[in-house]
Amino acid sequence: MVVVPGGPLLVEGPVEVVLPDGTVRTSERPVVALCTCRRSRRYPFCDTSHRRRGRPRRD
């Protein structure tokens, strides 16, 4: 498991995640990015929504 500062939790797959409501989500990928910011539309899997969180724009 690898914690990415300000980003997801990377876990070697395949994984099975049990959500608080009992729903089970699975992924067969070799590495799975789990969301830690809860902004992902694919929660519990990361969709990189954390990248849009207040970073200054570079022009």
PyMOL Python script that loads the backbone (N, CA, C, O; Angstrom):
from pymol import cmd

cmd.read_pdbstr("""\
ATOM      1  N   MET A   1       0.849  -1.162   0.000  1.00  0.00           N
ATOM      2  CA  MET A   1       0.000   0.000   0.000  1.00  0.00           C
ATOM      3  C   MET A   1       0.902   1.235   0.000  1.00  0.00           C
ATOM      4  O   MET A   1       1.910   1.278   0.706  1.00  0.00           O
ATOM      5  N   VAL A   2       0.533   2.231  -0.794  1.00  0.00           N
ATOM      6  CA  VAL A   2       1.297   3.479  -0.866  1.00  0.00           C
ATOM      7  C   VAL A   2       0.337   4.643  -0.674  1.00  0.00           C
ATOM      8  O   VAL A   2      -0.680   4.734  -1.363  1.00  0.00           O
ATOM      9  N   VAL A   3       0.656   5.533   0.260  1.00  0.00           N
ATOM     10  CA  VAL A   3      -0.137   6.738   0.476  1.00  0.00           C
ATOM     11  C   VAL A   3       0.487   7.853  -0.352  1.00  0.00           C
ATOM     12  O   VAL A   3       1.666   8.166  -0.190  1.00  0.00           O
ATOM     13  N   VAL A   4      -0.305   8.453  -1.243  1.00  0.00           N
ATOM     14  CA  VAL A   4       0.162   9.566  -2.062  1.00  0.00           C
ATOM     15  C   VAL A   4      -0.277  10.847  -1.357  1.00  0.00           C
ATOM     16  O   VAL A   4      -1.476  11.098  -1.242  1.00  0.00           O
ATOM     17  N   PRO A   5       0.672  11.669  -0.879  1.00  0.00           N
ATOM     18  CA  PRO A   5       0.289  12.896  -0.176  1.00  0.00           C
ATOM     19  C   PRO A   5      -0.652  13.766  -1.016  1.00  0.00           C
ATOM     20  O   PRO A   5      -0.327  14.120  -2.150  1.00  0.00           O
ATOM     21  N   GLY A   6      -1.802  14.102  -0.465  1.00  0.00           N
ATOM     22  CA  GLY A   6      -2.783  14.907  -1.180  1.00  0.00           C
ATOM     23  C   GLY A   6      -3.511  14.150  -2.273  1.00  0.00           C
ATOM     24  O   GLY A   6      -4.261  14.746  -3.046  1.00  0.00           O
ATOM     25  N   GLY A   7      -3.302  12.852  -2.349  1.00  0.00           N
ATOM     26  CA  GLY A   7      -3.910  12.059  -3.418  1.00  0.00           C
ATOM     27  C   GLY A   7      -4.480  10.758  -2.907  1.00  0.00           C
ATOM     28  O   GLY A   7      -4.886  10.659  -1.749  1.00  0.00           O
ATOM     29  N   PRO A   8      -4.510   9.751  -3.780  1.00  0.00           N
ATOM     30  CA  PRO A   8      -5.149   8.484  -3.430  1.00  0.00           C
ATOM     31  C   PRO A   8      -4.250   7.545  -2.635  1.00  0.00           C
ATOM     32  O   PRO A   8      -3.072   7.815  -2.401  1.00  0.00           O
ATOM     33  N   LEU A   9      -4.841   6.457  -2.240  1.00  0.00           N
ATOM     34  CA  LEU A   9      -4.151   5.358  -1.597  1.00  0.00           C
ATOM     35  C   LEU A   9      -3.987   4.294  -2.676  1.00  0.00           C
ATOM     36  O   LEU A   9      -4.986   3.819  -3.218  1.00  0.00           O
ATOM     37  N   LEU A  10      -2.758   3.907  -3.002  1.00  0.00           N
ATOM     38  CA  LEU A  10      -2.507   2.913  -4.045  1.00  0.00           C
ATOM     39  C   LEU A  10      -2.359   1.539  -3.409  1.00  0.00           C
ATOM     40  O   LEU A  10      -1.563   1.349  -2.490  1.00  0.00           O
ATOM     41  N   VAL A  11      -3.136   0.583  -3.910  1.00  0.00           N
ATOM     42  CA  VAL A  11      -3.170  -0.764  -3.355  1.00  0.00           C
ATOM     43  C   VAL A  11      -2.966  -1.754  -4.486  1.00  0.00           C
ATOM     44  O   VAL A  11      -3.542  -1.592  -5.562  1.00  0.00           O
ATOM     45  N   GLU A  12      -2.144  -2.792  -4.255  1.00  0.00           N
ATOM     46  CA  GLU A  12      -1.982  -3.840  -5.250  1.00  0.00           C
ATOM     47  C   GLU A  12      -3.287  -4.594  -5.389  1.00  0.00           C
ATOM     48  O   GLU A  12      -3.882  -5.010  -4.394  1.00  0.00           O
ATOM     49  N   GLY A  13      -3.736  -4.773  -6.628  1.00  0.00           N
ATOM     50  CA  GLY A  13      -5.002  -5.447  -6.884  1.00  0.00           C
ATOM     51  C   GLY A  13      -4.798  -6.914  -7.146  1.00  0.00           C
ATOM     52  O   GLY A  13      -3.664  -7.393  -7.149  1.00  0.00           O
ATOM     53  N   PRO A  14      -5.852  -7.621  -7.361  1.00  0.00           N
ATOM     54  CA  PRO A  14      -7.221  -7.144  -7.328  1.00  0.00           C
ATOM     55  C   PRO A  14      -7.688  -6.859  -5.900  1.00  0.00           C
ATOM     56  O   PRO A  14      -7.157  -7.412  -4.937  1.00  0.00           O
ATOM     57  N   VAL A  15      -8.693  -5.983  -5.782  1.00  0.00           N
ATOM     58  CA  VAL A  15      -9.205  -5.618  -4.457  1.00  0.00           C
ATOM     59  C   VAL A  15     -10.717  -5.738  -4.394  1.00  0.00           C
ATOM     60  O   VAL A  15     -11.413  -5.678  -5.408  1.00  0.00           O
ATOM     61  N   GLU A  16     -11.199  -5.907  -3.179  1.00  0.00           N
ATOM     62  CA  GLU A  16     -12.625  -5.905  -2.887  1.00  0.00           C
ATOM     63  C   GLU A  16     -12.814  -4.921  -1.741  1.00  0.00           C
ATOM     64  O   GLU A  16     -12.204  -5.075  -0.683  1.00  0.00           O
ATOM     65  N   VAL A  17     -13.654  -3.908  -1.944  1.00  0.00           N
ATOM     66  CA  VAL A  17     -13.885  -2.874  -0.945  1.00  0.00           C
ATOM     67  C   VAL A  17     -15.331  -2.984  -0.473  1.00  0.00           C
ATOM     68  O   VAL A  17     -16.258  -3.006  -1.283  1.00  0.00           O
ATOM     69  N   VAL A  18     -15.514  -3.053   0.840  1.00  0.00           N
ATOM     70  CA  VAL A  18     -16.857  -3.082   1.416  1.00  0.00           C
ATOM     71  C   VAL A  18     -17.152  -1.693   1.962  1.00  0.00           C
ATOM     72  O   VAL A  18     -16.459  -1.208   2.857  1.00  0.00           O
ATOM     73  N   LEU A  19     -18.189  -1.055   1.417  1.00  0.00           N
ATOM     74  CA  LEU A  19     -18.579   0.287   1.831  1.00  0.00           C
ATOM     75  C   LEU A  19     -19.420   0.226   3.099  1.00  0.00           C
ATOM     76  O   LEU A  19     -19.935  -0.837   3.445  1.00  0.00           O
ATOM     77  N   PRO A  20     -19.571   1.366   3.808  1.00  0.00           N
ATOM     78  CA  PRO A  20     -20.323   1.377   5.066  1.00  0.00           C
ATOM     79  C   PRO A  20     -21.748   0.821   4.950  1.00  0.00           C
ATOM     80  O   PRO A  20     -22.274   0.267   5.916  1.00  0.00           O
ATOM     81  N   ASP A  21     -22.377   0.965   3.770  1.00  0.00           N
ATOM     82  CA  ASP A  21     -23.741   0.452   3.614  1.00  0.00           C
ATOM     83  C   ASP A  21     -23.783  -1.032   3.245  1.00  0.00           C
ATOM     84  O   ASP A  21     -24.854  -1.593   3.010  1.00  0.00           O
ATOM     85  N   GLY A  22     -22.597  -1.663   3.198  1.00  0.00           N
ATOM     86  CA  GLY A  22     -22.514  -3.089   2.892  1.00  0.00           C
ATOM     87  C   GLY A  22     -22.298  -3.402   1.423  1.00  0.00           C
ATOM     88  O   GLY A  22     -22.072  -4.557   1.062  1.00  0.00           O
ATOM     89  N   THR A  23     -22.365  -2.389   0.573  1.00  0.00           N
ATOM     90  CA  THR A  23     -22.121  -2.573  -0.854  1.00  0.00           C
ATOM     91  C   THR A  23     -20.677  -3.007  -1.065  1.00  0.00           C
ATOM     92  O   THR A  23     -19.767  -2.480  -0.425  1.00  0.00           O
ATOM     93  N   VAL A  24     -20.466  -3.965  -1.959  1.00  0.00           N
ATOM     94  CA  VAL A  24     -19.122  -4.453  -2.268  1.00  0.00           C
ATOM     95  C   VAL A  24     -18.736  -3.971  -3.655  1.00  0.00           C
ATOM     96  O   VAL A  24     -19.469  -4.186  -4.620  1.00  0.00           O
ATOM     97  N   ARG A  25     -17.581  -3.318  -3.753  1.00  0.00           N
ATOM     98  CA  ARG A  25     -17.044  -2.861  -5.044  1.00  0.00           C
ATOM     99  C   ARG A  25     -15.749  -3.614  -5.284  1.00  0.00           C
ATOM    100  O   ARG A  25     -14.948  -3.777  -4.363  1.00  0.00           O
ATOM    101  N   THR A  26     -15.532  -4.071  -6.498  1.00  0.00           N
ATOM    102  CA  THR A  26     -14.325  -4.828  -6.818  1.00  0.00           C
ATOM    103  C   THR A  26     -13.601  -4.215  -8.006  1.00  0.00           C
ATOM    104  O   THR A  26     -14.199  -3.537  -8.841  1.00  0.00           O
ATOM    105  N   SER A  27     -12.298  -4.471  -8.062  1.00  0.00           N
ATOM    106  CA  SER A  27     -11.471  -4.075  -9.197  1.00  0.00           C
ATOM    107  C   SER A  27     -10.429  -5.157  -9.415  1.00  0.00           C
ATOM    108  O   SER A  27      -9.801  -5.629  -8.468  1.00  0.00           O
ATOM    109  N   GLU A  28     -10.254  -5.540 -10.655  1.00  0.00           N
ATOM    110  CA  GLU A  28      -9.276  -6.566 -11.028  1.00  0.00           C
ATOM    111  C   GLU A  28      -7.956  -5.971 -11.505  1.00  0.00           C
ATOM    112  O   GLU A  28      -7.061  -6.711 -11.913  1.00  0.00           O
ATOM    113  N   ARG A  29      -7.820  -4.658 -11.460  1.00  0.00           N
ATOM    114  CA  ARG A  29      -6.593  -3.996 -11.937  1.00  0.00           C
ATOM    115  C   ARG A  29      -5.388  -4.391 -11.092  1.00  0.00           C
ATOM    116  O   ARG A  29      -5.538  -4.730  -9.918  1.00  0.00           O
ATOM    117  N   PRO A  30      -4.194  -4.350 -11.681  1.00  0.00           N
ATOM    118  CA  PRO A  30      -2.993  -4.708 -10.912  1.00  0.00           C
ATOM    119  C   PRO A  30      -2.662  -3.713  -9.807  1.00  0.00           C
ATOM    120  O   PRO A  30      -2.113  -4.099  -8.776  1.00  0.00           O
ATOM    121  N   VAL A  31      -2.990  -2.432 -10.008  1.00  0.00           N
ATOM    122  CA  VAL A  31      -2.845  -1.403  -8.967  1.00  0.00           C
ATOM    123  C   VAL A  31      -4.137  -0.602  -8.957  1.00  0.00           C
ATOM    124  O   VAL A  31      -4.616  -0.163 -10.003  1.00  0.00           O
ATOM    125  N   VAL A  32      -4.696  -0.415  -7.768  1.00  0.00           N
ATOM    126  CA  VAL A  32      -5.972   0.277  -7.620  1.00  0.00           C
ATOM    127  C   VAL A  32      -5.744   1.541  -6.806  1.00  0.00           C
ATOM    128  O   VAL A  32      -5.102   1.505  -5.756  1.00  0.00           O
ATOM    129  N   ALA A  33      -6.274   2.663  -7.296  1.00  0.00           N
ATOM    130  CA  ALA A  33      -6.187   3.940  -6.579  1.00  0.00           C
ATOM    131  C   ALA A  33      -7.497   4.155  -5.842  1.00  0.00           C
ATOM    132  O   ALA A  33      -8.550   4.304  -6.462  1.00  0.00           O
ATOM    133  N   LEU A  34      -7.431   4.171  -4.511  1.00  0.00           N
ATOM    134  CA  LEU A  34      -8.613   4.391  -3.686  1.00  0.00           C
ATOM    135  C   LEU A  34      -8.669   5.855  -3.262  1.00  0.00           C
ATOM    136  O   LEU A  34      -7.673   6.421  -2.812  1.00  0.00           O
ATOM    137  N   CYS A  35      -9.836   6.456  -3.411  1.00  0.00           N
ATOM    138  CA  CYS A  35     -10.038   7.866  -3.104  1.00  0.00           C
ATOM    139  C   CYS A  35      -9.937   8.121  -1.602  1.00  0.00           C
ATOM    140  O   CYS A  35     -10.506   7.379  -0.800  1.00  0.00           O
ATOM    141  N   THR A  36      -9.211   9.171  -1.229  1.00  0.00           N
ATOM    142  CA  THR A  36      -9.144   9.572   0.178  1.00  0.00           C
ATOM    143  C   THR A  36      -9.778  10.942   0.410  1.00  0.00           C
ATOM    144  O   THR A  36      -9.975  11.345   1.556  1.00  0.00           O
ATOM    145  N   CYS A  37     -10.104  11.670  -0.681  1.00  0.00           N
ATOM    146  CA  CYS A  37     -10.694  13.005  -0.530  1.00  0.00           C
ATOM    147  C   CYS A  37     -12.216  12.984  -0.601  1.00  0.00           C
ATOM    148  O   CYS A  37     -12.861  13.982  -0.279  1.00  0.00           O
ATOM    149  N   ARG A  38     -12.792  11.877  -1.013  1.00  0.00           N
ATOM    150  CA  ARG A  38     -14.236  11.669  -1.149  1.00  0.00           C
ATOM    151  C   ARG A  38     -14.874  12.566  -2.201  1.00  0.00           C
ATOM    152  O   ARG A  38     -16.084  12.787  -2.164  1.00  0.00           O
ATOM    153  N   ARG A  39     -14.081  13.093  -3.146  1.00  0.00           N
ATOM    154  CA  ARG A  39     -14.616  13.915  -4.231  1.00  0.00           C
ATOM    155  C   ARG A  39     -14.841  13.107  -5.507  1.00  0.00           C
ATOM    156  O   ARG A  39     -15.447  13.606  -6.455  1.00  0.00           O
ATOM    157  N   SER A  40     -14.372  11.902  -5.539  1.00  0.00           N
ATOM    158  CA  SER A  40     -14.452  11.073  -6.734  1.00  0.00           C
ATOM    159  C   SER A  40     -15.894  10.723  -7.076  1.00  0.00           C
ATOM    160  O   SER A  40     -16.693  10.398  -6.198  1.00  0.00           O
ATOM    161  N   ARG A  41     -16.209  10.792  -8.347  1.00  0.00           N
ATOM    162  CA  ARG A  41     -17.532  10.354  -8.805  1.00  0.00           C
ATOM    163  C   ARG A  41     -17.578   8.842  -8.942  1.00  0.00           C
ATOM    164  O   ARG A  41     -18.648   8.266  -9.144  1.00  0.00           O
ATOM    165  N   ARG A  42     -16.426   8.197  -8.833  1.00  0.00           N
ATOM    166  CA  ARG A  42     -16.326   6.737  -8.907  1.00  0.00           C
ATOM    167  C   ARG A  42     -16.008   6.144  -7.539  1.00  0.00           C
ATOM    168  O   ARG A  42     -15.521   5.016  -7.457  1.00  0.00           O
ATOM    169  N   TYR A  43     -16.275   6.883  -6.463  1.00  0.00           N
ATOM    170  CA  TYR A  43     -15.928   6.458  -5.111  1.00  0.00           C
ATOM    171  C   TYR A  43     -16.354   5.010  -4.881  1.00  0.00           C
ATOM    172  O   TYR A  43     -17.482   4.660  -5.227  1.00  0.00           O
ATOM    173  N   PRO A  44     -15.518   4.166  -4.323  1.00  0.00           N
ATOM    174  CA  PRO A  44     -14.306   4.442  -3.564  1.00  0.00           C
ATOM    175  C   PRO A  44     -13.049   4.529  -4.415  1.00  0.00           C
ATOM    176  O   PRO A  44     -11.950   4.676  -3.881  1.00  0.00           O
ATOM    177  N   PHE A  45     -13.201   4.439  -5.750  1.00  0.00           N
ATOM    178  CA  PHE A  45     -12.040   4.497  -6.620  1.00  0.00           C
ATOM    179  C   PHE A  45     -11.740   5.932  -7.019  1.00  0.00           C
ATOM    180  O   PHE A  45     -12.660   6.722  -7.230  1.00  0.00           O
ATOM    181  N   CYS A  46     -10.472   6.272  -7.125  1.00  0.00           N
ATOM    182  CA  CYS A  46     -10.038   7.630  -7.439  1.00  0.00           C
ATOM    183  C   CYS A  46     -10.272   7.941  -8.918  1.00  0.00           C
ATOM    184  O   CYS A  46     -10.000   7.108  -9.783  1.00  0.00           O
ATOM    185  N   ASP A  47     -10.777   9.144  -9.204  1.00  0.00           N
ATOM    186  CA  ASP A  47     -10.913   9.614 -10.582  1.00  0.00           C
ATOM    187  C   ASP A  47     -10.115  10.907 -10.784  1.00  0.00           C
ATOM    188  O   ASP A  47     -10.377  11.651 -11.729  1.00  0.00           O
ATOM    189  N   THR A  48      -9.162  11.174  -9.921  1.00  0.00           N
ATOM    190  CA  THR A  48      -8.263  12.338  -9.912  1.00  0.00           C
ATOM    191  C   THR A  48      -8.967  13.656  -9.574  1.00  0.00           C
ATOM    192  O   THR A  48      -8.436  14.725  -9.877  1.00  0.00           O
ATOM    193  N   SER A  49     -10.139  13.602  -8.960  1.00  0.00           N
ATOM    194  CA  SER A  49     -10.841  14.823  -8.554  1.00  0.00           C
ATOM    195  C   SER A  49     -10.014  15.650  -7.577  1.00  0.00           C
ATOM    196  O   SER A  49     -10.178  16.869  -7.515  1.00  0.00           O
ATOM    197  N   HIS A  50      -9.132  15.015  -6.814  1.00  0.00           N
ATOM    198  CA  HIS A  50      -8.303  15.733  -5.843  1.00  0.00           C
ATOM    199  C   HIS A  50      -7.397  16.757  -6.514  1.00  0.00           C
ATOM    200  O   HIS A  50      -6.959  17.712  -5.872  1.00  0.00           O
ATOM    201  N   ARG A  51      -7.116  16.570  -7.793  1.00  0.00           N
ATOM    202  CA  ARG A  51      -6.233  17.498  -8.514  1.00  0.00           C
ATOM    203  C   ARG A  51      -6.874  18.861  -8.726  1.00  0.00           C
ATOM    204  O   ARG A  51      -6.168  19.856  -8.894  1.00  0.00           O
ATOM    205  N   ARG A  52      -8.190  18.921  -8.721  1.00  0.00           N
ATOM    206  CA  ARG A  52      -8.897  20.188  -8.942  1.00  0.00           C
ATOM    207  C   ARG A  52      -9.067  20.989  -7.668  1.00  0.00           C
ATOM    208  O   ARG A  52      -9.690  22.051  -7.692  1.00  0.00           O
ATOM    209  N   ARG A  53      -8.537  20.516  -6.572  1.00  0.00           N
ATOM    210  CA  ARG A  53      -8.736  21.140  -5.260  1.00  0.00           C
ATOM    211  C   ARG A  53      -7.752  22.286  -5.033  1.00  0.00           C
ATOM    212  O   ARG A  53      -6.652  22.060  -4.528  1.00  0.00           O
ATOM    213  N   GLY A  54      -8.122  23.483  -5.388  1.00  0.00           N
ATOM    214  CA  GLY A  54      -7.404  24.684  -5.013  1.00  0.00           C
ATOM    215  C   GLY A  54      -5.960  24.824  -5.443  1.00  0.00           C
ATOM    216  O   GLY A  54      -5.220  25.582  -4.814  1.00  0.00           O
ATOM    217  N   ARG A  55      -5.529  24.148  -6.460  1.00  0.00           N
ATOM    218  CA  ARG A  55      -4.163  24.367  -6.930  1.00  0.00           C
ATOM    219  C   ARG A  55      -4.116  25.638  -7.754  1.00  0.00           C
ATOM    220  O   ARG A  55      -5.000  25.886  -8.574  1.00  0.00           O
ATOM    221  N   PRO A  56      -3.089  26.442  -7.538  1.00  0.00           N
ATOM    222  CA  PRO A  56      -2.985  27.668  -8.344  1.00  0.00           C
ATOM    223  C   PRO A  56      -2.769  27.335  -9.820  1.00  0.00           C
ATOM    224  O   PRO A  56      -2.048  26.400 -10.166  1.00  0.00           O
ATOM    225  N   ARG A  57      -3.410  28.120 -10.671  1.00  0.00           N
ATOM    226  CA  ARG A  57      -3.263  27.912 -12.115  1.00  0.00           C
ATOM    227  C   ARG A  57      -1.967  28.485 -12.609  1.00  0.00           C
ATOM    228  O   ARG A  57      -1.544  29.554 -12.167  1.00  0.00           O
ATOM    229  N   ARG A  58      -1.337  27.793 -13.511  1.00  0.00           N
ATOM    230  CA  ARG A  58      -0.083  28.286 -14.114  1.00  0.00           C
ATOM    231  C   ARG A  58      -0.374  28.729 -15.537  1.00  0.00           C
ATOM    232  O   ARG A  58      -0.741  27.910 -16.379  1.00  0.00           O
ATOM    233  N   ASP A  59      -0.214  30.011 -15.812  1.00  0.00           N
ATOM    234  CA  ASP A  59      -0.452  30.530 -17.165  1.00  0.00           C
ATOM    235  C   ASP A  59       0.835  30.844 -17.859  1.00  0.00           C
ATOM    236  O   ASP A  59       0.825  31.291 -19.006  1.00  0.00           O
TER     237      ASP A  59
END
""", "prot")
cmd.dss("prot")
cmd.show_as("cartoon", "prot")
cmd.util.cbc("prot")
cmd.orient("prot")
